[in-house]
Amino acid sequence: MDQELVSDLYRKMLLIRRFEEEAARLYTERKIGGFLHLYIGQEAVAVGALSVLESRDQVMTAYRCHGHYLASGGSPKAGMAELLGKDTGCARGRGGSMHFYDPEKNFLGGWGIVGAQVPVAAGVAFAQKYNNEDSVTLCFMGDGAINIGSFHEGLSLAALWDLPVIYLIENNHYAMGTPLHKTFPTEDLSIRALGYPMARDSVDGHDIFAVRSSVHAAVQRAREKRLPTLIEVNTYRYRGHSMADPAKYRTKEDVEQVKARDSIKVLGEKMISLGMDSIKSQIEQDIEAEIAEAVKFAEESPFPDPETATNYAYINNELY
């Protein structure tokens, strides 16, 4: 296996895991306000999918967005500062946990309204096609978004206009807290693609290489044929829907059973079997230092000046 690729995938997944764990700690210390939706357990989805994109491609997601932001190359310092509402944050302290944003990385943000990003992604892909750009759009969503009207609107337009967009459902089987079998008549969510129609796939989200393979094929289809794809990735979040959710709708045994297949653990063991022990250890040390530096940076950064409260907002049709 390509040691450079394996190392990069492991580093990015571990970076997300440790970022989220520190975010949880800061939240319990009341240094983060509002809601906090953690990505712990789903790291292989964002890292695997985004590892096959080019820098010119566009990405957007729902409000569980920290992992996608970091996997897109976002700064842990700017991300942590955003969580603390600081002016050095990736959205200048105005977005918080649910609205990370980094246009320089073509990361078009976390969207707070369930399913809202789906038709917007179709619009971004339409612009790419209209302007003859050699780029694609990757849109993440949770399983809770597939029964929202905008989901159908977005996929219908993508199929009607042959748009270079990949829609990826991160199926954690509970949405906010309702078991999937109570909201959907079949276990295969990718079947929704048949109604438009468009290509589809369903893969194991604990296997980062399966995610890479599926998304790679979809990206190739979008880039070469300008056609959309719907992918279901079966995954699992270890924490509740948000830090305010005790997740009593599932047992500890259920969670522990899934943790046995933890994607970071599995890839770490693979690295050891490949004789990459020292590389793995160095990555872990580097990530600890990077996260500690990010927390320090965020805590020491200033809050936005109150006089700039109306900056970046539309007032009387003018951008201030």
Secondary structure, DSSP 8 states (H G I E B T S, - for coil): --HHHHHHHHHHHHHHHHHHHHHHHHHHTT-S-S-----TT-HHHHHHHHTT--TTSEEEEES--HHHHHHTT--HHHHHHHHTT-TTSTTTTSSGGG---BGGGTEEEEESSTTTHHHHHHHHHHHHHHTT-S--EEEEEEGGGTTSHHHHHHHHHHHHTT--EEEEEEE-SSTTTS-GGGT-SSS-GGGGGGGTT-EEEEEETT-HHHHHHHHHHHHHHHHHH---EEEEEE---SS-SSTT---TTS-HHHHHHHHTT-HHHHHHHHHHHTT-HHHHHHHHHHHHHHHHHHHHHHHHS----GGGTTTTSEETTEE-
